[in-house]
Amino acid sequence: MSAAIEEFVRPVLIGRSSSHFTRVARIFAAEMRIDYSFRVVRDLMSSNPEDYGGNPALRIPVLQTSRGAWFGALNICRELWRRSSPRPRVIWPEDLDEPLLSNAQELVLQSMAAEVTLIMDKLAGIGDSSAHHAKMRKGLVNMMSWLEENARSALAVLPPQRDLSYLEVTLFCLVTHLEFREVLPTASYPELKKFCQQFSTRASIDETAYRFDSTP
Ligand SMILES: N[C@@H](CCC(=O)N[C@@H](CS)C(=O)NCC(=O)O)C(=O)O
């Protein structure tokens, strides 16, 4: 098959190797054994949707497929799962039907979003001194404390016969990203670190390590 045709059938993931939402998608791709090519968004300050695979939200990740583009990590993970064969048993956010589990998922995603805002504010040169910045940071610290206290019991009640859950993948990407981007010290989250250590024995974790993409 020529490289051009292969490029057409192989999905293209648009993102950055340093992005936690991108890593969620990459871990799913590795777990589902889906081959893809990776296109790096070099300038996160660009306001051209074309730079983000057509995503009007100007966000990564995006997965371009022959069926169309999928915006956002959860959409992408679901599409990767649909393409996989055999399909692993995945626990999705809507399967978390009790408060402890669904709150854990909500707070993981909200922490990831808060981290994005803090990092983007820094990139844009917006000072740490604004009242909103301070509130975001406080909210992030509160959410991490809640997760430290509750994640172990939440994870313990996930269905044991699963292959993977969106909750575990996002929690892993969040905690390791806080360290990687030095947004918060993680020394005071021993339970979360223990979870990350255990989860990182998967091959998909090794294959998707955070790093800064080189500039062209
Ligand atoms: N809801 C989206 C959020 C994606 C997101 O916030 N991505 C970050 C990178 S990790 C981004 O594109 N940031 C650019 C910006 O905030 O301008 C998802 O779940 O994928």
The ligand as an ORCA input file, in Angstrom:
! r2SCAN-3c Opt
* xyz 0 1
  N     -13.001     18.484     26.439
  C     -11.723     18.324     25.763
  C     -10.700     19.223     26.423
  C      -9.407     19.244     25.634
  C      -8.385     20.263     26.149
  O      -8.666     21.118     27.003
  N      -7.180     20.162     25.591
  C      -6.108     21.083     25.917
  C      -4.757     20.389     25.841
  S      -4.593     19.099     27.043
  C      -6.117     22.208     24.887
  O      -6.463     22.001     23.748
  N      -5.706     23.401     25.305
  C      -5.623     24.536     24.438
  C      -6.335     25.723     25.008
  O      -6.852     25.652     26.139
  O      -6.373     26.744     24.324
  C     -11.335     16.834     25.799
  O     -11.884     16.088     26.633
  O     -10.504     16.397     24.989
*
